[in-house]
């Protein structure tokens, strides 16, 4: 986690580092309207499934590790703007194997 004043180059530093290392990444900017549907995904009214950006990044990382041996990063910029409990609470619960179904 990079912390510093606005405009100090945190995001640019990370992007330049990942570009130099030739590592792929996805950049998302924190939003107060995010819900678990945005971050993890969920069922659509037509019976389909929409994946959230965390799920997409994990899937992409798995693909990249298999093909190139390099990870794929998810950069969440300005995470302080998001309602972290709402947007990421369920995801944090899923990280604990005891709570997975």
Secondary structure, DSSP 8 states (H G I E B T S, - for coil): -----TTSSHHHHHHHHHHHTT-EEEEEE--TT--HHHHTEEE-TTS-EEE-HHHHHHHHHHHHHHHTS--EEEEEETGGGS-HHHHHHHHHHHHSGGG--
